[in-house]
Amino acid sequence: MAQDQVIRLKNPSFEDPPRAGKPPTSWNDCGFPGETPPDIQPGEFGASKAAYDGNTYMGLVVRDNDSWERVSQRLSKPIQADQCYSFSIFLARSNIYLSASQLTNNLVQYATPCVLRIWGGDDRCSKNERLAESELVTSNDWEQFDFKFEPTQTHTYILFEVFYKTPTLFPYNGNILLDNASPITPISCDEEVMAVKAPEVDFVVPENTMKVDDAGITVQAQIKQVSPDINITFTVNGKANTKFDFNPNTGVFQADLRKFKVGKNTLVLKATNQGGVSEDRATLIYELPKPAVADVAVVPPPPAYDKPAPPKETPTKPVVKEDKKIEGMSRKDMKTGQTIKLSKLYFGINQSTIGANSYGALNEIYDFLRYNEDVVIEIGGHTNGNCDDEYCDELSKTRAKAVADYLVKKGIAGERLEYKGYGKRNPISSNKTAVGRKKNQRVEIKILSMNG
C-alpha cells in the first residue's frame, strides 16, 4: 500500500499537559452545550493510570443526565466511499473517575464500562455515518481494539464518541481512556482485520525470589501470545543479556546464568509486539560460600572396664525429634490433615523432571521424615488452568510421583508416601493472571498421620 494513501491523524496519542475540561491539541470538542469538554489524563479526577504511549492520554465520559463527550478532527485526506480501511486504538477504563453527578451534584464515580463509537462526517462535529463501534471496554489495562471501516460515503472528518452500553434503561456515569491511535490504512475489502494480542511473560524458574550458589541456575520462562513481530529483551541487574534461547513455536525461554554479584540479582524479561508490552521480574540471592573448616581429630576416651554397660532397650515408639522443618514449620506446628505448599520446588516447563535447584527443598522433606519416623504424607501435584483435564491430571500426577521417587531413593519407606495428581481442580488463585497461574501450579505436602 502506497504511503501517500495512508491517512495519519494529528496528535494520535493525545499529548498535552494534563488538564481537565480541555481537549488535546488538534482535537475539537463536540460535546453538549453547557457540559465540560474531555480531559487530558493522568492526574484529573483521580485517574492515575500510566499512558500506553507517550506521557498523556484522553478521558471521555458519559453522564447520568443523558449527555456524553466526543471529539473530532479534520483528516489529512478524505476517507473514500467504497474503499475499506483498517484502524486501531488502545482503550482502557479507569476504576477511579470521581466527579459530581449532573443530577444530584453529589460526588460519584464515573466508572461504569462504556463503548467507543467512531463516526465519519463532512463538518467539524457532524456524524454522517457510523464507521465502527467497540465492544464494551471493561479492562483497567490497555488493550488494542482493531476496526475495519467500510464507508459508503466520503468523509473529511473523523469523530470519536463515548457511549452507553445499549440497551440501557437509564443513563449512567462512565468513562473510557484513549491512547495511541493508529493511521487509517486502506486495505482490500476482502481482508479481515485480526487483532494482535499483547504477549504474556511468566517466569517459571525462579518464580519470585530464590537463593543460588556457584553452580548457577538455568532460568526458564513461558511466553504466550507469540507473534511474528515479537521482540524479547532479558536483563540481569539492568544490563542486557543476549545469551538466551527462545523457541517461538512453544514460547519457551531459557538462559544459563553462572555468575552473580553478592546479594540481590534482579532479572527482567520483557516481550513486546504490536499488541503491547509484558514483563516479569524475579530475584536471585547469592551469598559467598563459607570457608571450609578443617576437621579436628577427636580421640575417644578409653572404654571403661569396671562394669559392663546396660543393654539398650528397644523403644516401643519411634524417637521423635523436632529440630527439622518443612517450609519453616516444625513438627509442633503441624497437625493431621494440614497442607504445606512447597515454594522452592521447580520443574521444567510441561515436564516432570525436577530441577537441580529443587534439591534443597527435597532434602528438607527427607530430613524431616528421617527424624520423624511416624509421619505419613501425601504428595499432591496441581497445575494451572491452561491445559485440558487429561493433560493436567497426568502432569500433576507425574510431578508428585517424581517427588515421591526421590524420597524413596534417599531411603524413606514407600509405605510412608502417597502421591496424587489433582490437575486443575483446586485453584488457589485466578488463572486469568500470570501471578495467579504461578500460585496454582504447585506441589503440596499433606500430613496424613502423626502417630507418635
C-alpha positions as CSV (number, residue, x, y, z in Angstrom):
1,M,0.0,0.0,0.0
2,A,1.5,3.4,-1.1
3,Q,2.3,5.6,1.9
4,D,0.5,8.6,0.3
5,Q,-2.8,6.7,0.6
6,V,-2.4,6.3,4.4
7,I,-4.4,8.8,6.5
8,R,-2.3,9.9,9.5
9,L,-4.0,11.6,12.4
10,K,-2.6,14.7,14.2
11,N,-1.6,14.1,17.8
12,P,-2.8,10.4,17.8
13,S,-1.6,9.8,21.4
14,F,-3.4,12.9,22.7
15,E,-0.2,14.5,24.1
16,D,-0.6,17.8,26.0
17,P,-0.1,18.9,29.7
18,P,-2.7,17.0,31.8
19,R,-5.7,19.2,32.5
20,A,-9.5,18.9,33.0
21,G,-12.1,20.2,30.6
22,K,-10.0,20.9,27.5
23,P,-9.3,18.5,24.6
24,P,-5.8,17.8,23.4
25,T,-4.2,19.8,20.7
26,S,-5.6,19.1,17.2
27,W,-8.8,17.7,18.6
28,N,-12.2,19.6,18.6
29,D,-14.7,19.4,21.4
30,C,-18.1,18.3,20.1
31,G,-19.8,17.8,23.4
32,F,-23.2,19.0,24.6
33,P,-23.8,22.8,25.2
34,G,-23.2,23.6,28.9
35,E,-21.2,20.5,29.5
36,T,-17.4,20.4,30.1
37,P,-15.1,19.1,27.3
38,P,-13.0,15.9,27.6
39,D,-9.9,15.7,29.9
40,I,-6.2,15.1,29.3
41,Q,-5.0,12.4,31.7
42,P,-3.5,11.2,34.0
43,G,-4.0,13.3,37.2
44,E,-7.5,14.5,36.9
45,F,-10.5,13.3,38.9
46,G,-8.4,10.6,40.5
47,A,-7.3,8.8,37.2
48,S,-3.7,7.7,37.7
49,K,-3.1,5.1,35.1
50,A,0.2,5.5,33.2
51,A,-0.1,6.3,29.5
52,Y,0.4,3.5,27.0
53,D,2.3,5.7,24.6
54,G,3.9,9.0,25.3
55,N,3.0,10.8,28.5
56,T,-0.7,11.5,28.4
57,Y,-4.0,10.2,27.0
58,M,-7.6,11.4,26.7
59,G,-10.5,10.6,29.0
60,L,-14.1,10.7,27.8
61,V,-17.2,10.3,30.0
62,V,-20.9,9.5,29.7
63,R,-23.2,11.2,32.3
64,D,-26.4,10.4,34.2
65,N,-28.2,13.4,32.6
66,D,-28.1,11.7,29.1
67,S,-25.1,13.6,27.8
68,W,-21.7,12.3,26.7
69,E,-18.3,13.5,25.3
70,R,-16.9,13.4,21.8
71,V,-14.1,14.9,19.8
72,S,-13.3,15.3,16.1
73,Q,-10.5,16.1,13.7
74,R,-10.3,17.1,10.1
75,L,-8.5,14.4,8.2
76,S,-5.3,14.9,6.2
77,K,-7.1,13.3,3.2
78,P,-10.7,12.1,2.9
79,I,-11.9,8.6,3.8
80,Q,-13.2,7.5,0.4
81,A,-16.6,5.8,-0.2
82,D,-16.4,2.1,-1.2
83,Q,-12.7,1.9,0.0
84,C,-12.0,-0.2,3.1
85,Y,-9.6,0.8,5.9
86,S,-8.0,-0.7,9.0
87,F,-7.7,1.3,12.2
88,S,-6.7,0.5,15.8
89,I,-6.6,2.4,19.1
90,F,-5.7,1.4,22.7
91,L,-8.6,1.7,25.1
92,A,-8.9,1.2,28.9
93,R,-11.2,2.1,31.8
94,S,-10.3,3.9,35.0
95,N,-11.6,2.4,38.2
96,I,-11.5,5.9,39.7
97,Y,-13.0,8.9,37.9
98,L,-14.5,10.9,40.7
99,S,-16.7,13.9,39.8
100,A,-20.1,15.4,40.6
101,S,-23.3,13.8,39.3
102,Q,-25.1,16.1,36.9
103,L,-28.4,15.1,38.5
104,T,-27.7,15.2,42.3
105,N,-24.5,17.3,42.4
106,N,-23.0,14.6,44.8
107,L,-19.5,13.2,44.2
108,V,-19.8,9.8,42.3
109,Q,-17.6,7.5,40.4
110,Y,-17.8,7.8,36.6
111,A,-16.5,4.2,36.3
112,T,-19.2,2.1,34.6
113,P,-18.0,0.5,31.3
114,C,-18.8,2.2,28.0
115,V,-18.2,1.7,24.3
116,L,-16.4,3.8,21.7
117,R,-18.2,4.9,18.6
118,I,-16.3,6.1,15.5
119,W,-18.1,8.4,13.0
120,G,-17.3,9.9,9.7
121,G,-18.6,13.3,8.7
122,D,-18.3,16.3,6.4
123,D,-18.2,19.1,9.0
124,R,-16.5,19.8,12.4
125,C,-18.8,17.8,14.6
126,S,-21.1,16.0,12.0
127,K,-22.0,12.4,12.3
128,N,-23.0,11.3,8.8
129,E,-22.0,7.6,9.0
130,R,-21.0,5.3,11.9
131,L,-17.8,3.7,10.8
132,A,-17.3,1.3,13.9
133,E,-18.3,0.6,17.5
134,S,-16.1,-1.2,20.0
135,E,-17.1,-3.9,22.4
136,L,-17.7,-2.9,26.0
137,V,-14.5,-1.6,27.4
138,T,-14.2,-3.3,30.8
139,S,-10.5,-3.8,31.4
140,N,-8.3,-1.5,33.5
141,D,-5.3,-2.5,31.4
142,W,-4.6,-1.0,28.0
143,E,-6.0,-3.2,25.2
144,Q,-5.7,-2.8,21.4
145,F,-9.0,-2.6,19.6
146,D,-9.0,-3.2,15.9
147,F,-11.6,-2.0,13.4
148,K,-12.4,-2.3,9.8
149,F,-14.1,0.7,8.2
150,E,-16.3,0.1,5.1
151,P,-17.7,3.6,4.3
152,T,-20.5,4.1,1.8
153,Q,-19.9,7.9,1.9
154,T,-16.8,10.1,1.6
155,H,-15.8,11.7,4.9
156,T,-13.4,14.6,5.6
157,Y,-13.7,14.4,9.4
158,I,-13.5,11.6,12.0
159,L,-15.2,11.8,15.3
160,F,-14.7,9.7,18.5
161,E,-17.6,9.4,20.8
162,V,-18.0,7.6,24.1
163,F,-21.5,6.0,24.6
164,Y,-23.5,3.8,26.9
165,K,-23.8,0.1,26.6
166,T,-27.1,-0.4,24.8
167,P,-29.8,-1.2,25.5
168,T,-29.9,0.5,28.9
169,L,-32.9,1.7,30.8
170,F,-31.2,4.7,32.4
171,P,-28.2,6.9,31.5
172,Y,-25.2,6.3,33.8
173,N,-21.8,7.7,34.7
174,G,-18.9,6.0,33.0
175,N,-15.5,6.6,31.2
176,I,-13.2,5.4,28.5
177,L,-9.5,6.2,28.2
178,L,-8.0,6.5,24.7
179,D,-4.3,6.4,23.6
180,N,-2.1,5.6,20.6
181,A,-4.5,5.8,17.7
182,S,-3.1,4.2,14.5
183,P,-3.0,5.7,11.0
184,I,-6.1,4.9,8.9
185,T,-4.8,2.4,6.3
186,P,-6.5,1.4,3.1
187,I,-7.0,-2.4,2.8
188,S,-8.8,-4.8,0.5
189,C,-12.4,-5.1,1.4
190,D,-11.9,-8.9,1.4
191,E,-9.1,-8.6,4.1
192,E,-10.0,-9.4,7.6
193,V,-8.6,-7.2,10.4
194,M,-7.1,-9.5,13.1
195,A,-6.3,-8.2,16.5
196,V,-2.7,-8.7,17.6
197,K,-2.8,-9.6,21.3
198,A,-0.1,-8.5,23.7
199,P,2.4,-11.2,24.9
200,E,2.3,-12.7,28.3
201,V,5.6,-13.3,30.2
202,D,5.8,-15.6,33.1
203,F,9.0,-16.7,34.9
204,V,8.9,-20.4,35.8
205,V,12.4,-20.7,37.4
206,P,12.7,-18.7,39.6
207,E,9.1,-17.9,40.4
208,N,9.8,-15.0,42.7
209,T,12.9,-15.0,44.9
210,M,15.4,-17.8,45.4
211,K,19.0,-18.4,46.6
212,V,21.7,-19.5,44.2
213,D,25.2,-20.9,44.5
214,D,28.3,-21.1,42.4
215,A,26.7,-23.9,40.3
216,G,24.5,-21.3,38.8
217,I,20.9,-21.7,37.5
218,T,19.0,-22.3,34.3
219,V,16.4,-19.6,34.1
220,Q,13.1,-20.7,32.5
221,A,10.1,-18.7,31.4
222,Q,6.9,-19.2,29.3
223,I,5.9,-16.5,26.8
224,K,2.4,-16.7,25.4
225,Q,0.7,-14.8,22.6
226,V,3.8,-15.1,20.4
227,S,3.5,-13.1,17.2
228,P,6.0,-12.8,14.3
229,D,6.9,-9.2,15.3
230,I,7.7,-10.1,18.9
231,N,10.8,-8.6,20.5
232,I,12.4,-10.1,23.6
233,T,14.8,-8.4,26.0
234,F,16.4,-10.0,29.0
235,T,18.4,-8.0,31.6
236,V,20.3,-9.0,34.7
237,N,20.9,-6.2,37.1
238,G,20.0,-3.7,34.4
239,K,22.4,-5.0,31.8
240,A,21.2,-6.7,28.6
241,N,21.9,-10.4,28.4
242,T,21.7,-11.8,24.9
243,K,22.8,-15.4,25.7
244,F,19.4,-17.0,25.8
245,D,17.3,-19.5,23.8
246,F,13.7,-18.8,22.7
247,N,11.5,-21.2,20.8
248,P,8.7,-19.2,19.1
249,N,6.7,-22.4,18.5
250,T,6.5,-23.4,22.1
251,G,7.1,-20.0,23.8
252,V,9.8,-21.5,26.0
253,F,12.6,-19.1,27.1
254,Q,15.8,-20.4,28.7
255,A,19.1,-18.7,29.8
256,D,22.0,-20.3,31.7
257,L,23.4,-17.9,34.4
258,R,26.6,-18.8,36.1
259,K,28.0,-15.5,37.6
260,F,26.3,-13.4,40.2
261,K,27.0,-10.4,42.3
262,V,26.8,-10.8,46.1
263,G,23.3,-10.1,47.3
264,K,20.3,-9.5,45.2
265,N,20.4,-10.0,41.4
266,T,17.3,-8.7,39.5
267,L,16.1,-10.4,36.4
268,V,13.7,-8.7,34.0
269,L,12.2,-10.4,30.9
270,K,10.2,-8.2,28.6
271,A,8.3,-9.1,25.4
272,T,6.9,-6.5,23.0
273,N,4.7,-6.7,19.9
274,Q,2.2,-4.5,18.2
275,G,-0.4,-5.6,20.7
276,G,1.5,-4.3,23.7
277,V,4.2,-5.0,26.3
278,S,4.5,-7.5,29.1
279,E,7.3,-8.2,31.6
280,D,8.0,-10.4,34.6
281,R,10.6,-9.9,37.3
282,A,12.5,-12.3,39.6
283,T,15.3,-12.0,42.2
284,L,18.3,-14.3,42.7
285,I,20.2,-14.0,46.0
286,Y,23.8,-15.1,46.0
287,E,25.8,-15.4,49.2
288,L,29.5,-16.1,49.3
289,P,30.2,-19.7,50.4
290,K,31.6,-20.0,53.9
291,P,35.2,-21.1,54.1
292,A,35.7,-24.8,54.8
293,V,36.7,-25.6,58.4
294,A,39.4,-28.2,58.8
295,D,38.4,-31.4,60.5
296,V,39.8,-31.8,64.0
297,A,40.5,-35.3,65.1
298,V,38.7,-36.2,68.3
299,V,40.3,-39.0,70.3
300,P,37.6,-41.1,72.0
301,P,38.2,-41.9,75.7
302,P,39.3,-45.4,76.5
303,P,36.4,-47.8,77.2
304,A,35.5,-48.3,80.9
305,Y,36.0,-51.9,82.0
306,D,35.0,-51.6,85.7
307,K,31.4,-52.6,84.8
308,P,29.5,-53.6,81.7
309,A,27.2,-51.1,80.1
310,P,23.5,-51.9,80.5
311,P,21.8,-53.4,77.4
312,K,19.9,-50.9,75.2
313,E,16.2,-51.1,75.3
314,T,14.2,-51.3,72.1
315,P,11.8,-48.3,72.1
316,T,8.2,-49.2,71.6
317,K,7.6,-45.9,69.7
318,P,9.9,-44.2,67.2
319,V,12.1,-41.5,68.6
320,V,10.7,-38.1,67.5
321,K,12.8,-35.0,67.1
322,E,11.5,-31.6,66.3
323,D,14.6,-29.8,65.1
324,K,13.9,-30.5,61.4
325,K,11.4,-28.3,59.5
326,I,9.5,-28.2,56.2
327,E,8.9,-24.6,54.8
328,G,10.0,-23.3,58.2
329,M,7.4,-25.4,60.1
330,S,8.5,-27.7,63.0
331,R,6.6,-30.8,63.9
332,K,4.9,-29.0,66.8
333,D,3.4,-26.6,64.3
334,M,1.8,-29.4,62.3
335,K,-1.4,-31.4,62.6
336,T,-3.0,-34.3,60.8
337,G,-4.7,-33.1,57.6
338,Q,-2.6,-30.0,57.3
339,T,-1.3,-29.0,53.8
340,I,2.0,-27.3,53.2
341,K,2.9,-25.7,49.9
342,L,6.4,-26.3,48.6
343,S,7.6,-22.9,47.5
344,K,11.1,-23.9,46.2
345,L,10.3,-26.9,44.1
346,Y,10.9,-26.3,40.3
347,F,10.1,-28.4,37.2
348,G,10.9,-28.0,33.5
349,I,8.1,-26.4,31.5
350,N,5.4,-29.0,30.8
351,Q,7.8,-31.6,32.4
352,S,8.0,-33.7,35.5
353,T,11.8,-33.5,35.6
354,I,12.9,-32.0,38.9
355,G,15.4,-29.2,38.5
356,A,18.7,-29.3,40.4
357,N,17.8,-26.1,42.2
358,S,15.0,-28.1,43.9
359,Y,17.2,-30.5,45.8
360,G,17.5,-28.2,48.8
361,A,13.7,-28.3,49.2
362,L,13.5,-32.1,48.7
363,N,16.3,-32.8,51.2
364,E,14.5,-30.7,53.7
365,I,11.5,-33.0,53.4
366,Y,13.8,-36.0,53.6
367,D,15.5,-34.8,56.7
368,F,12.1,-34.2,58.4
369,L,10.8,-37.6,57.6
370,R,14.0,-39.3,58.6
371,Y,13.8,-37.7,62.1
372,N,10.0,-38.2,62.4
373,E,9.6,-41.8,61.5
374,D,5.9,-41.9,62.4
375,V,4.8,-39.3,60.0
376,V,3.0,-40.4,56.8
377,I,2.4,-37.8,54.0
378,E,0.6,-37.3,50.7
379,I,2.4,-35.5,47.9
380,G,-0.2,-33.6,45.8
381,G,0.5,-32.1,42.4
382,H,-1.5,-29.2,41.0
383,T,-1.5,-27.3,37.6
384,N,-2.9,-24.1,36.4
385,G,-5.9,-24.0,34.1
386,N,-4.1,-23.6,30.8
387,C,-4.4,-27.3,29.7
388,D,-7.1,-29.8,29.2
389,D,-8.3,-32.1,32.0
390,E,-6.5,-35.2,30.9
391,Y,-3.1,-33.5,30.4
392,C,-3.4,-31.5,33.6
393,D,-4.2,-34.7,35.6
394,E,-1.3,-36.6,34.1
395,L,1.3,-33.8,34.5
396,S,0.3,-33.2,38.1
397,K,0.5,-36.9,38.9
398,T,3.9,-37.5,37.4
399,R,5.3,-34.4,39.2
400,A,4.0,-35.7,42.5
401,K,5.4,-39.2,41.7
402,A,8.8,-37.7,40.9
403,V,9.0,-36.2,44.4
404,A,8.0,-39.5,46.0
405,D,10.6,-41.4,43.9
406,Y,13.3,-39.0,45.0
407,L,12.5,-39.5,48.7
408,V,12.3,-43.3,48.3
409,K,15.7,-43.4,46.6
410,K,17.1,-41.4,49.6
411,G,15.8,-44.1,52.0
412,I,12.3,-43.1,53.0
413,A,10.0,-46.2,53.1
414,G,7.5,-46.2,50.3
415,E,4.6,-47.0,52.6
416,R,5.0,-43.6,54.3
417,L,4.4,-41.8,51.0
418,E,1.3,-41.4,48.9
419,Y,1.1,-39.3,45.7
420,K,-1.8,-37.9,43.8
421,G,-2.4,-35.6,40.8
422,Y,-5.2,-33.1,41.3
423,G,-4.8,-31.4,37.9
424,K,-6.5,-28.0,37.8
425,R,-9.4,-28.9,40.1
426,N,-8.2,-27.0,43.2
427,P,-7.0,-23.5,42.1
428,I,-5.9,-21.2,44.9
429,S,-5.9,-18.1,42.7
430,S,-7.3,-16.8,39.4
431,N,-6.0,-18.4,36.2
432,K,-6.5,-15.1,34.4
433,T,-3.3,-13.6,35.6
434,A,0.4,-14.7,35.4
435,V,0.7,-14.3,39.2
436,G,-2.4,-16.4,39.7
437,R,-1.2,-19.2,37.4
438,K,2.1,-19.3,39.2
439,K,0.3,-19.9,42.5
440,N,-2.0,-22.6,41.1
441,Q,0.9,-24.6,39.6
442,R,2.3,-26.1,42.7
443,V,3.2,-29.3,44.8
444,E,1.9,-29.7,48.3
445,I,2.6,-31.9,51.2
446,K,-0.4,-33.2,53.2
447,I,0.1,-34.7,56.7
448,L,-1.9,-38.0,56.7
449,S,-0.9,-39.2,60.1
450,M,1.4,-38.5,63.1
451,N,1.2,-41.5,65.4
452,G,3.9,-40.5,67.8
